[in-house]
């Protein structure tokens, strides 16, 4: 019977062999496909993990950057507040200093202003010889009017109207060259120019005080102001010379104390 089948299908063993070979090849391809899927899944998983790590790192960096920006904003706001506070305190200090000098100026003027001399009228003796004719006197100025003009200029300075104050002090000095208030007017004229950042005009005004009224109470301070402006103009040598002159002329003044401190630097 088998011989009959073999005789009837002479190529059957070969067909079976080919079928077995094809089956083996199919199994290998299936195993290879399965391996390729697992490797792909592993690589995808690795990429996912790395991507998540990168996202976490980026998120942390962004968060830190945001915190730093907020910290800088807070610091900027704090510094801005400090600047505004310091600016206000500086303006207040300048106002207090002006008020102090104005008050001091008033006190000094009360001390410096001489009391008006009393003139007692004497009856003329008809038998006595007539007095000699006196030389014509200069028309007396009005102290009250001078004081009002001076106070008006000083009030402009106190109100920080510096240009108007400088004009008023200069006009007063020209109109009343012999007034007891004229040295004060030149002194405050120099201070007004200094506040306007004009050191050359400041030096000119303060030198008038020192040159014309060297014994005046404001002469030492005027000389100190000259040295200050010389230093700000970059003339350190002249500033030192002025400070030394101040010490020599007014050794007991408060301005001399400041001059000593500056010369030590």
FENVEN-V839517 format. One record per pair of residues at least 4 apart in sequence whose C-alpha atoms are under 6 Angstrom apart, sorted by the first residue. I is the first residue (numbers start at 0). J is the second residue. D is the distance in whole Angstrom. If there is no record, write none. Layout:
# FENVEN-V839517
i:j:d
I:J:D
I:J:D
This chain:
# FENVEN-V839517
i:j:d
2:6:6
3:7:6
4:8:6
5:9:5
28:32:6
46:50:6
54:58:6
71:75:6
75:79:6
81:85:6
82:86:6
85:89:6
88:92:6
95:99:6
100:104:6
107:111:6
108:112:6
146:150:6
152:164:5
152:167:5
152:168:6
155:160:5
155:164:5
156:160:6
156:161:6
156:164:5
161:191:6
165:188:5
165:191:6
168:184:5
168:188:6
171:175:6
172:176:5
172:181:5
182:208:6
184:188:6
185:204:6
186:205:6
189:201:4
189:204:5
189:205:6
192:197:5
192:201:5
193:197:5
193:198:6
193:201:6
198:228:5
202:206:6
202:225:5
205:221:5
206:210:6
207:211:6
208:212:5
208:218:6
209:213:5
209:218:5
213:218:6
219:254:6
220:254:6
226:238:4
226:241:6
229:234:5
229:238:5
230:234:5
230:235:5
230:238:6
242:258:6
245:249:6
246:250:5
246:255:5
250:255:6
